[in-house]
């Protein structure tokens, strides 16, 4: 038997829409990372990007369990001396960019290489219930992943 690999032109990419309202941050992030990477497909190859596009809506309504809202901190660094900024998860989720918490969680679950930077570009996160990707006809998120 021989192993067949898909060429780049044969890859079928689907669009999925996820409603993050009331879902736990980490559990949702693992399911999204699996779809982005393509590990749910029988044609998965670790050296190729065979994943699908994922549109996440209602990112500000994601749930953190326990005391993580106050104890979990997100850091960003401007590159200048003294430019380290720290925000708690509560400040991030109630601030101007609540989608950063989900983006950070998903990005941390991907491999640290060029392929991950290509894969993360297929992730679209919006804080409200509206998204501009209706033309792609996204399907509901699969329950089996």
DSSP file (Angstrom, degrees, kcal/mol; ACC not computed):
  #  RESIDUE AA STRUCTURE BP1 BP2  ACC     N-H-->O    O-->H-N    N-H-->O    O-->H-N    TCO  KAPPA ALPHA  PHI   PSI    X-CA   Y-CA   Z-CA
    1    1 A X              0   0    0      0, 0.0     2,-0.3     0, 0.0     0, 0.0   0.000 360.0 360.0 360.0 147.8    0.0    0.0    0.0
    2    2 A X        -     0   0    0      0, 0.0     2,-0.5     0, 0.0     0, 0.0  -0.871 360.0-123.0-117.2 152.7    1.1    3.5   -0.7
    3    3 A X        -     0   0    0     -2,-0.3     2,-0.4     2,-0.0     0, 0.0  -0.821  24.9-151.0 -93.5 128.1    0.3    6.7    1.2
    4    4 A X        -     0   0    0     -2,-0.5     2,-0.4     0, 0.0     0, 0.0  -0.838   7.9-161.8-102.4 137.3   -1.3    9.4   -0.9
    5    5 A X        -     0   0    0     -2,-0.4     2,-0.2    40,-0.0    39,-0.1  -0.909  19.9-118.8-115.2 143.7   -0.8   13.0   -0.1
    6    6 A X        -     0   0    0     -2,-0.4     2,-0.2    37,-0.3     5,-0.0  -0.526  23.5-131.4 -76.7 144.6   -3.0   15.9   -1.3
    7    7 A X    >>  -     0   0    0     -2,-0.2     3,-1.1     1,-0.1     4,-0.5  -0.501  30.6-103.0 -85.3 168.3   -1.4   18.5   -3.4
    8    8 A X  G >4 S+     0   0    0      1,-0.3     3,-0.8     2,-0.2    -1,-0.1   0.838 121.9  54.8 -62.2 -33.5   -2.1   22.2   -2.5
    9    9 A X  G 34 S+     0   0    0      1,-0.2    -1,-0.3     3,-0.0    -3,-0.0   0.693 104.5  55.0 -74.7 -17.6   -4.6   22.5   -5.3
   10   10 A X  G <4 S+     0   0    0     -3,-1.1     2,-0.3     2,-0.1    -1,-0.2   0.516  78.1 115.3 -91.8  -6.4   -6.7   19.5   -4.1
   11   11 A X    <<  -     0   0    0     -3,-0.8     2,-0.6    -4,-0.5    40,-0.0  -0.495  55.4-150.5 -72.1 126.9   -7.2   20.8   -0.5
   12   12 A X        -     0   0    0     -2,-0.3     2,-0.5    38,-0.1    -2,-0.1  -0.882  11.7-163.6 -98.8 116.4  -10.9   21.5    0.2
   13   13 A X        -     0   0    0     -2,-0.6     2,-0.2    39,-0.1    39,-0.1  -0.893   4.3-166.8-106.3 124.3  -11.3   24.3    2.8
   14   14 A X        -     0   0    0     -2,-0.5    39,-2.5   124,-0.0     2,-0.4  -0.617  16.2-128.3-101.0 164.6  -14.6   24.8    4.5
   15   15 A X  E     -a   53   0A   0    122,-0.3   124,-3.0    -2,-0.2     2,-0.4  -0.959  23.6-171.9-114.6 132.6  -15.8   27.7    6.6
   16   16 A X  E     -ab  54 139A   0     37,-1.9    39,-3.2    -2,-0.4     2,-0.4  -0.949  11.5-150.4-123.6 144.3  -17.3   27.2   10.1
   17   17 A X  E     -ab  55 140A   0    122,-2.9   124,-1.2    -2,-0.4     2,-0.4  -0.957  12.6-165.5-115.3 135.3  -19.0   29.7   12.4
   18   18 A X  E     -a   56   0A   0     37,-3.1    39,-2.9    -2,-0.4     2,-0.7  -0.967  13.8-149.1-122.5 131.1  -18.7   29.3   16.2
   19   19 A X  E     -a   57   0A   0     -2,-0.4    39,-0.2    37,-0.2    37,-0.1  -0.900  10.2-170.2 -97.8 113.2  -20.9   31.1   18.8
   20   20 A X    >   +     0   0    0     37,-2.5     3,-1.7    -2,-0.7     2,-0.4   0.374  38.7 133.1 -85.9   5.2  -18.6   31.5   21.8
   21   21 A X  T 3  S-     0   0    0      1,-0.3    41,-0.2    36,-0.2     3,-0.1  -0.418  84.6  -7.5 -63.6 114.9  -21.5   32.6   24.0
   22   22 A X  T 3  S+     0   0    0     39,-2.2     2,-0.3    -2,-0.4    -1,-0.3   0.496 101.4 130.0  80.7   4.5  -21.3   30.7   27.3
   23   23 A X    <   -     0   0    0     -3,-1.7    40,-2.9    38,-0.1    -1,-0.3  -0.673  65.0-105.2 -94.7 148.8  -18.5   28.4   26.3
   24   24 A X  B  >  -d   63   0B   0     -2,-0.3     4,-2.2    38,-0.2     5,-0.3  -0.495  26.6-131.1 -72.5 136.7  -15.4   27.8   28.3
   25   25 A X  H  > S+     0   0    0     38,-2.3     4,-2.2     1,-0.2     5,-0.1   0.917  99.9  40.6 -57.2 -54.0  -12.3   29.5   26.9
   26   26 A X  H  > S+     0   0    0      1,-0.2     4,-1.9     2,-0.2    -1,-0.2   0.886 115.5  49.3 -68.1 -40.4   -9.8   26.6   26.9
   27   27 A X  H  > S+     0   0    0      1,-0.2     4,-1.4     2,-0.2    -1,-0.2   0.883 113.8  46.6 -68.2 -37.7  -12.2   23.9   25.8
   28   28 A X  H  X S+     0   0    0     -4,-2.2     4,-2.3     1,-0.2    -2,-0.2   0.897 109.8  55.0 -67.7 -40.1  -13.4   26.1   22.9
   29   29 A X  H  X S+     0   0    0     -4,-2.2     4,-2.5    -5,-0.3    -2,-0.2   0.864 105.5  51.7 -64.2 -37.0   -9.8   27.0   22.0
   30   30 A X  H  X S+     0   0    0     -4,-1.9     4,-1.7     2,-0.2    -1,-0.2   0.899 110.7  48.0 -67.3 -39.0   -8.7   23.3   21.7
   31   31 A X  H  X S+     0   0    0     -4,-1.4     4,-1.7     2,-0.2    -2,-0.2   0.907 113.7  47.0 -67.0 -40.8  -11.6   22.5   19.3
   32   32 A X  H  X S+     0   0    0     -4,-2.3     4,-2.7     1,-0.2     5,-0.2   0.905 110.0  52.9 -67.6 -41.1  -10.9   25.6   17.2
   33   33 A X  H  X S+     0   0    0     -4,-2.5     4,-1.9     1,-0.2     6,-0.2   0.862 107.5  52.9 -62.9 -35.3   -7.2   24.8   17.0
   34   34 A X  H  X>S+     0   0    0     -4,-1.7     5,-1.6     2,-0.2     4,-1.5   0.914 111.8  44.6 -65.0 -43.2   -8.0   21.3   15.8
   35   35 A X  H  <5S+     0   0    0     -4,-1.7    17,-1.9     2,-0.2    -2,-0.2   0.908 112.5  51.6 -68.0 -42.7  -10.2   22.6   13.0
   36   36 A X  H  <5S+     0   0    0     -4,-2.7    15,-0.4    15,-0.2    -1,-0.2   0.887 113.4  44.5 -61.6 -39.1   -7.6   25.3   12.0
   37   37 A X  H  <5S-     0   0    0     -4,-1.9    13,-0.8    -5,-0.2    14,-0.3   0.764 109.2-124.1 -78.3 -26.2   -4.8   22.7   11.8
   38   38 A X  T ><5 +     0   0    0     -4,-1.5     3,-1.5    12,-0.2    -3,-0.2   0.639  65.0 137.6  92.8  16.5   -6.9   20.2    9.9
   39   39 A X  T 3 < +     0   0    0     -5,-1.6    -4,-0.1     1,-0.3     5,-0.1   0.620  64.4  65.8 -73.2 -10.9   -6.5   17.3   12.3
   40   40 A X  T 3  S+     0   0    0     -6,-0.6     2,-0.3    -5,-0.1    -1,-0.3   0.541  88.4  85.7 -84.2  -6.9  -10.1   16.4   12.0
   41   41 A X  S X  S-     0   0    0     -3,-1.5     3,-1.3     1,-0.1     9,-0.0  -0.681  78.2-134.4 -96.2 147.3   -9.7   15.4    8.4
   42   42 A X  T 3  S+     0   0    0     -2,-0.3    -1,-0.1     1,-0.3    -3,-0.0   0.673 106.0  61.5 -70.8 -14.4   -8.5   12.0    7.2
   43   43 A X  T 3  S+     0   0    0     -5,-0.1   -37,-0.3     7,-0.1    -1,-0.3   0.187  75.4 142.5 -95.2  16.7   -6.1   13.8    4.8
   44   44 A X    <   +     0   0    0     -3,-1.3     2,-0.4    -5,-0.1    -6,-0.1  -0.331  24.0 178.5 -62.7 134.8   -4.2   15.5    7.6
   45   45 A X    >   -     0   0    0      3,-0.3     3,-1.7     1,-0.1     5,-0.2  -0.992  28.1-139.4-134.7 130.3   -0.4   15.8    7.1
   46   46 A X  T 3  S+     0   0    0     -2,-0.4    -1,-0.1     1,-0.3    -2,-0.0   0.720 101.6  52.3 -66.1 -19.4    1.7   17.5    9.8
   47   47 A X  T 3  S+     0   0    0      2,-0.0     2,-0.3    -3,-0.0    -1,-0.3   0.466 105.0  65.3 -94.6  -0.7    3.8   19.3    7.2
   48   48 A X  S <  S-     0   0    0     -3,-1.7     2,-1.0   -11,-0.1    -3,-0.3  -0.885  79.3-124.2-122.7 153.1    0.9   20.8    5.3
   49   49 A X        +     0   0    0     -2,-0.3   -11,-0.1     1,-0.1   -12,-0.1  -0.822  46.5 149.4 -93.2  99.3   -1.8   23.3    6.1
   50   50 A X        +     0   0    0     -2,-1.0   -12,-0.2   -13,-0.8    -1,-0.1   0.213  33.3 121.9-113.6  12.0   -5.0   21.4    5.3
   51   51 A X        -     0   0    0    -15,-0.4   -15,-0.2   -14,-0.3     2,-0.2  -0.060  55.9-117.2 -76.3 175.9   -7.2   23.1    7.9
   52   52 A X        -     0   0    0    -17,-1.9     2,-0.3   -39,-0.1   -37,-0.2  -0.584  28.5 -96.2-108.3 168.7  -10.5   25.0    7.5
   53   53 A X  E     -a   15   0A   0    -39,-2.5   -37,-1.9    -2,-0.2     2,-0.4  -0.639  35.2-160.1 -84.6 143.7  -11.5   28.6    8.2
   54   54 A X  E     -ac  16 123A   0     68,-2.0    70,-2.8    -2,-0.3     2,-0.5  -0.993   7.5-165.1-130.4 128.2  -13.2   29.4   11.5
   55   55 A X  E     -ac  17 124A   0    -39,-3.2   -37,-3.1    -2,-0.4     2,-0.5  -0.961  10.6-162.7-110.9 122.0  -15.3   32.5   12.3
   56   56 A X  E     -ac  18 125A   0     68,-3.3    70,-2.7    -2,-0.5     2,-0.3  -0.913   7.0-172.8-109.0 127.8  -15.9   33.1   16.0
   57   57 A X  E     +a   19   0A   0    -39,-2.9   -37,-2.5    -2,-0.5    72,-0.2  -0.811  63.4  27.9-115.7 160.9  -18.7   35.4   17.1
   58   58 A X    >   +     0   0    0     70,-2.4     3,-1.4    -2,-0.3    69,-0.2   0.902  65.5 162.8  58.3  46.5  -19.6   36.7   20.6
   59   59 A X  G >   +     0   0    0     67,-1.7     3,-1.0     1,-0.3    68,-0.2   0.746  66.7  63.1 -68.1 -22.9  -16.0   36.5   21.8
   60   60 A X  G 3  S+     0   0    0     67,-0.7    -1,-0.3     1,-0.2    67,-0.1   0.632  95.3  61.4 -77.0 -11.0  -16.7   38.8   24.7
   61   61 A X  G <  S+     0   0    0     -3,-1.4   -39,-2.2    66,-0.1    -1,-0.2   0.200  73.2 126.5-100.4  15.5  -19.2   36.3   26.2
   62   62 A X    <   -     0   0    0     -3,-1.0     2,-0.4   -41,-0.2   -38,-0.2  -0.428  55.9-128.1 -72.1 151.0  -16.7   33.5   26.6
   63   63 A X  B     -d   24   0B   0    -40,-2.9   -38,-2.3   -43,-0.2     2,-0.4  -0.824  15.5-161.4-109.4 138.5  -16.5   32.0   30.2
   64   64 A X        -     0   0    0     -2,-0.4     5,-0.2   -40,-0.2     2,-0.1  -0.962  20.8-135.6-113.1 136.2  -13.5   31.5   32.4
   65   65 A X    >   -     0   0    0     -2,-0.4     3,-1.4     3,-0.1     4,-0.1  -0.456  61.7  -0.6 -90.2 162.1  -13.9   29.0   35.3
   66   66 A X  T 3  S-     0   0    0      1,-0.2     3,-0.3    -2,-0.1    -2,-0.1  -0.333 122.0 -34.4  66.9-140.6  -12.8   29.5   38.9
   67   67 A X  T >> S+     0   0    0      1,-0.2     4,-2.1     2,-0.1     3,-1.0   0.040  98.5 117.5-104.4  24.4  -11.0   32.7   39.8
   68   68 A X  H <>  +     0   0    0     -3,-1.4     4,-2.1     1,-0.2    21,-0.5   0.768  60.6  71.5 -66.8 -25.5   -9.2   33.1   36.5
   69   69 A X  H 34 S+     0   0    0     -3,-0.3    21,-2.2     1,-0.2    22,-0.3   0.860 115.7  23.1 -58.7 -34.2  -11.0   36.4   35.7
   70   70 A X  H <4 S+     0   0    0     -3,-1.0    -2,-0.2    19,-0.2    -1,-0.2   0.719 127.8  46.0-102.8 -26.2   -8.9   38.1   38.4
   71   71 A X  H  < S+     0   0    0     -4,-2.1     2,-0.4    17,-0.1    -3,-0.2   0.757  92.8  83.1 -92.2 -25.2   -5.9   35.8   38.6
   72   72 A X     <  -     0   0    0     -4,-2.1    17,-1.9    -5,-0.2     2,-0.4  -0.650  62.7-166.3 -83.3 133.0   -5.1   35.3   34.9
   73   73 A X  E     -E   88   0C   0     -2,-0.4     2,-0.5    15,-0.2    15,-0.2  -0.933  13.4-150.6-122.6 144.1   -3.0   38.1   33.3
   74   74 A X  E     -E   87   0C   0     13,-3.4    13,-2.4    -2,-0.4     2,-0.4  -0.946  17.6-158.4-111.3 132.6   -2.2   38.9   29.7
   75   75 A X  E     +E   86   0C   0     -2,-0.5     2,-0.3    11,-0.2    11,-0.2  -0.863  13.5 176.7-114.4 144.3    1.0   40.6   29.0
   76   76 A X  E     -E   85   0C   0      9,-2.1     9,-3.2    -2,-0.4     2,-0.4  -0.991  14.1-151.8-142.1 148.4    2.1   42.6   26.0
   77   77 A X  E     -E   84   0C   0     -2,-0.3     7,-0.2     7,-0.2    -2,-0.0  -0.974   9.5-158.5-127.6 129.2    5.4   44.4   25.4
   78   78 A X        -     0   0    0      5,-1.7    -1,-0.1    -2,-0.4     3,-0.1   0.717  45.2-114.2 -79.1 -21.3    5.8   47.5   23.3
   79   79 A X  S    S+     0   0    0      1,-0.5     2,-0.2     4,-0.0     5,-0.1   0.288  82.8 106.2 103.0  -9.6    9.6   47.0   22.8
   80   80 A X  S >  S-     0   0    0      1,-0.1     3,-2.1     3,-0.1    -1,-0.5  -0.611  85.9 -81.0 -99.1 162.6   10.6   50.1   24.7
   81   81 A X  T 3  S+     0   0    0      1,-0.3    -1,-0.1    -2,-0.2     0, 0.0  -0.415 120.0   8.7 -61.1 130.7   12.1   50.2   28.2
   82   82 A X  T 3  S+     0   0    0     -2,-0.1    -1,-0.3     1,-0.1    -2,-0.0   0.681  92.2 129.8  72.1  17.4    9.4   49.9   30.8
   83   83 A X    <   +     0   0    0     -3,-2.1    -5,-1.7     2,-0.1     2,-0.5   0.181  26.2 124.3 -92.7  18.1    6.9   49.0   28.0
   84   84 A X  E     -E   77   0C   0     -7,-0.2     2,-0.4    -6,-0.1    -7,-0.2  -0.673  41.1-168.1 -81.3 126.4    5.5   45.9   29.7
   85   85 A X  E     -E   76   0C   0     -9,-3.2    -9,-2.1    -2,-0.5     2,-0.4  -0.932   3.7-166.5-116.5 139.7    1.7   46.1   30.0
   86   86 A X  E     +E   75   0C   0     -2,-0.4     2,-0.4   -11,-0.2   -11,-0.2  -0.991   7.6 177.1-129.2 130.5   -0.3   43.7   32.1
   87   87 A X  E     -E   74   0C   0    -13,-2.4   -13,-3.4    -2,-0.4     2,-0.1  -0.986  26.5-125.3-129.8 141.5   -4.1   43.2   32.1
   88   88 A X  E  >  -E   73   0C   0     -2,-0.4     4,-2.0   -15,-0.2   -15,-0.2  -0.370  33.1-106.7 -76.0 165.4   -6.3   40.8   34.0
   89   89 A X  H  > S+     0   0    0    -17,-1.9     4,-2.6   -21,-0.5     5,-0.2   0.853 121.4  55.9 -63.3 -34.3   -8.6   38.5   32.1
   90   90 A X  H  > S+     0   0    0    -21,-2.2     4,-1.8   -18,-0.2    -1,-0.2   0.915 107.9  48.0 -63.0 -43.1  -11.6   40.6   33.3
   91   91 A X  H  > S+     0   0    0    -22,-0.3     4,-0.6     2,-0.2    -2,-0.2   0.865 113.2  48.3 -66.1 -36.0  -10.0   43.8   31.9
   92   92 A X  H  < S+     0   0    0     -4,-2.0     3,-0.5     2,-0.2     5,-0.2   0.931 113.2  45.7 -70.0 -45.4   -9.3   42.1   28.6
   93   93 A X  H  < S+     0   0    0     -4,-2.6     5,-0.2     1,-0.2    -2,-0.2   0.785 120.1  39.6 -72.3 -26.5  -12.8   40.6   28.2
   94   94 A X  H  < S+     0   0    0     -4,-1.8    -1,-0.2    -5,-0.2    -2,-0.2   0.462 105.6  85.6 -98.1  -1.8  -14.6   43.9   29.2
   95   95 A X  S  < S-     0   0    0     -4,-0.6     3,-0.4    -3,-0.5    -3,-0.1   0.105 100.7 -78.9 -84.7-160.8  -12.2   46.1   27.3
   96   96 A X  S    S+     0   0    0      1,-0.2     2,-0.3     2,-0.1     3,-0.1   0.734 122.7  39.3 -76.4 -24.3  -12.1   47.3   23.7
   97   97 A X    >   +     0   0    0     -5,-0.2     3,-1.4     1,-0.1     4,-0.3  -0.604  58.6 157.6-128.5  71.8  -10.6   44.1   22.3
   98   98 A X  T >>  +     0   0    0     -3,-0.4     3,-0.8    -2,-0.3     4,-0.6   0.665  68.7  73.6 -70.8 -13.4  -12.1   41.0   24.1
   99   99 A X  H 3> S+     0   0    0      1,-0.2     4,-2.2     2,-0.2    -1,-0.3   0.658  78.4  77.1 -73.1 -13.6  -11.2   38.8   21.1
  100  100 A X  H <> S+     0   0    0     -3,-1.4     4,-2.5     1,-0.2    -1,-0.2   0.840  87.6  57.6 -65.0 -32.5   -7.5   39.0   22.2
  101  101 A X  H <> S+     0   0    0     -3,-0.8     4,-1.8    -4,-0.3    -1,-0.2   0.936 111.1  41.0 -65.1 -46.0   -8.1   36.4   25.0
  102  102 A X  H  X S+     0   0    0     -4,-0.6     4,-2.4     2,-0.2     5,-0.2   0.892 114.7  52.2 -68.9 -39.6   -9.5   33.8   22.6
  103  103 A X  H  X S+     0   0    0     -4,-2.2     4,-2.5     1,-0.2    -2,-0.2   0.906 109.8  49.5 -62.3 -41.6   -6.8   34.6   20.0
  104  104 A X  H  X S+     0   0    0     -4,-2.5     4,-1.6     1,-0.2    -1,-0.2   0.893 111.4  48.9 -64.5 -40.9   -4.1   34.2   22.6
  105  105 A X  H  X S+     0   0    0     -4,-1.8     4,-0.6     2,-0.2    -2,-0.2   0.907 114.5  44.3 -67.3 -42.1   -5.4   30.8   23.8
  106  106 A X  H >< S+     0   0    0     -4,-2.4     3,-1.1     1,-0.2     4,-0.3   0.911 111.3  52.9 -69.9 -42.1   -5.7   29.4   20.3
  107  107 A X  H >< S+     0   0    0     -4,-2.5     3,-1.1     1,-0.3    -1,-0.2   0.850 104.4  57.0 -63.1 -33.8   -2.3   30.7   19.2
  108  108 A X  H 3< S+     0   0    0     -4,-1.6    -1,-0.3     1,-0.2    -2,-0.2   0.693 102.5  56.2 -69.8 -18.2   -0.7   29.0   22.2
  109  109 A X  T << S+     0   0    0     -3,-1.1    -1,-0.2    -4,-0.6     2,-0.2   0.432  94.3  82.8 -93.4  -0.4   -2.1   25.6   21.1
  110  110 A X  S <  S-     0   0    0     -3,-1.1   -76,-0.0    -4,-0.3     6,-0.0  -0.643  92.9 -91.0 -98.2 159.3   -0.5   25.8   17.6
  111  111 A X        -     0   0    0     -2,-0.2     2,-1.3     1,-0.1    -1,-0.1  -0.313  38.3-114.9 -65.6 155.5    3.0   24.8   16.9
  112  112 A X  S    S+     0   0    0      4,-0.1     2,-0.3     3,-0.1    -1,-0.1  -0.644  78.6  84.3 -95.5  80.4    5.6   27.5   17.0
  113  113 A X  S  > S-     0   0    0     -2,-1.3     4,-1.2     1,-0.0     3,-0.3  -0.876  94.9 -73.6-158.3-172.8    6.7   27.7   13.4
  114  114 A X  H  > S+     0   0    0     -2,-0.3     4,-1.5     1,-0.2     5,-0.2   0.849 123.8  59.3 -64.3 -34.9    5.9   29.3   10.0
  115  115 A X  H  > S+     0   0    0      1,-0.2     4,-2.5     2,-0.2    -1,-0.2   0.878 101.6  53.8 -64.3 -36.9    3.0   26.9    9.5
  116  116 A X  H  > S+     0   0    0     -3,-0.3     4,-2.5     1,-0.2    -1,-0.2   0.871 105.7  53.1 -65.9 -36.0    1.3   28.2   12.7
  117  117 A X  H  < S+     0   0    0     -4,-1.2     4,-0.5     1,-0.2    -1,-0.2   0.823 112.0  45.9 -68.1 -29.9    1.5   31.8   11.4
  118  118 A X  H  < S+     0   0    0     -4,-1.5     3,-0.4     2,-0.2     4,-0.2   0.874 113.5  49.1 -75.6 -39.1   -0.2   30.7    8.2
  119  119 A X  H >< S+     0   0    0     -4,-2.5     3,-1.9     1,-0.2    -2,-0.2   0.894 104.5  57.3 -68.3 -41.4   -2.8   28.7   10.1
  120  120 A X  G >< S+     0   0    0     -4,-2.5     3,-1.4     1,-0.3    -1,-0.2   0.716  93.6  69.1 -67.0 -19.4   -3.7   31.5   12.5
  121  121 A X  G 3  S+     0   0    0     -4,-0.5    -1,-0.3    -3,-0.4    -2,-0.2   0.654  90.2  63.0 -72.7 -13.1   -4.5   33.8    9.6
  122  122 A X  G <  S+     0   0    0     -3,-1.9   -68,-2.0    -4,-0.2     2,-0.5   0.389  84.9  94.7 -88.6   3.4   -7.6   31.5    8.9
  123  123 A X  E <   -c   54   0A   0     -3,-1.4     2,-0.5   -70,-0.2   -68,-0.2  -0.852  53.7-174.1 -99.1 126.1   -9.1   32.5   12.2
  124  124 A X  E     -c   55   0A   0    -70,-2.8   -68,-3.3    -2,-0.5     2,-0.4  -0.979   4.9-173.6-121.9 118.3  -11.6   35.4   12.3
  125  125 A X  E     -c   56   0A   0     -2,-0.5     2,-0.4   -70,-0.2   -68,-0.2  -0.942   4.0-178.8-119.2 132.6  -12.8   36.6   15.7
  126  126 A X        -     0   0    0    -70,-2.7   -67,-1.7    -2,-0.4   -68,-0.1  -0.983  24.8-146.2-130.6 141.5  -15.5   39.2   16.3
  127  127 A X  S    S+     0   0    0     -2,-0.4   -67,-0.7   -69,-0.2   -66,-0.1   0.736  82.3  53.5 -80.5 -21.2  -16.8   40.5   19.6
  128  128 A X  S    S-     0   0    0      2,-0.3   -70,-2.4   -70,-0.2   -69,-0.3  -0.301  96.2 -99.9-100.8-171.7  -20.4   40.9   18.4
  129  129 A X  S    S+     0   0    0    -72,-0.2     2,-0.3   -71,-0.1   -72,-0.1   0.502  95.8  84.3 -88.0  -4.9  -22.9   38.6   16.8
  130  130 A X        +     0   0    0      2,-0.0     2,-0.3     0, 0.0    -2,-0.3  -0.745  51.1 175.2-100.6 146.2  -22.3   40.0   13.3
  131  131 A X        -     0   0    0     -2,-0.3     3,-0.3   -74,-0.1   -74,-0.0  -0.989  33.1-132.7-145.3 150.8  -19.5   39.0   10.9
  132  132 A X  S    S+     0   0    0     -2,-0.3     3,-0.3     1,-0.2    -2,-0.0   0.129  84.5  90.5 -89.7  22.0  -18.8   40.0    7.3
  133  133 A X    > > +     0   0    0      1,-0.2     3,-0.8     2,-0.1     5,-0.5  -0.049  41.2 117.2-110.0  32.2  -18.2   36.4    6.0
  134  134 A X  G > 5 +     0   0    0     -3,-0.3     3,-1.4     1,-0.2    -1,-0.2   0.804  69.3  65.0 -67.8 -28.2  -21.8   35.6    4.9
  135  135 A X  G 3 5S+     0   0    0     -3,-0.3    -1,-0.2     1,-0.3    -2,-0.1   0.773  95.9  57.1 -66.6 -25.4  -20.6   35.2    1.3
  136  136 A X  G < 5S-     0   0    0     -3,-0.8    -1,-0.3  -122,-0.0  -121,-0.2   0.528 103.9-134.6 -82.2  -5.5  -18.5   32.2    2.2
  137  137 A X  T < 5 -     0   0    0     -3,-1.4  -122,-0.3    -4,-0.2    -3,-0.1   0.958  23.6-150.9  51.8  64.3  -21.6   30.5    3.6
  138  138 A X      < -     0   0    0     -5,-0.5  -122,-0.3  -122,-0.1     2,-0.2  -0.375   4.3-137.5 -68.1 143.0  -20.1   29.2    6.9
  139  139 A X  E     -b   16   0A   0   -124,-3.0  -122,-2.9     1,-0.1     3,-0.1  -0.542  31.5 -86.2 -92.0 160.6  -21.5   26.1    8.3
  140  140 A X  E     -b   17   0A   0   -124,-0.2  -122,-0.2    -2,-0.2    -1,-0.1  -0.349  58.4 -89.0 -62.9 151.8  -22.3   25.5   12.0
  141  141 A X        -     0   0    0   -124,-1.2    -1,-0.1     1,-0.1     2,-0.1  -0.392  48.2-108.6 -64.3 133.3  -19.3   24.3   14.0
  142  142 A X    >   -     0   0    0      1,-0.1     3,-0.5    -2,-0.1    -1,-0.1  -0.374  17.6-149.9 -67.3 141.8  -19.1   20.5   14.1
  143  143 A X  T 3  S+     0   0    0      1,-0.2    -1,-0.1     2,-0.1    -2,-0.1   0.625  85.7  72.6 -85.0 -14.1  -19.9   18.8   17.4
  144  144 A X  T 3         0   0    0      1,-0.2    -1,-0.2  -104,-0.0    -2,-0.0   0.562 360.0 360.0 -81.9  -7.4  -17.6   15.8   16.9
  145  145 A X    <         0   0    0     -3,-0.5    -1,-0.2  -113,-0.0    -2,-0.1   0.444 360.0 360.0 -96.5 360.0  -14.4   17.7   17.4
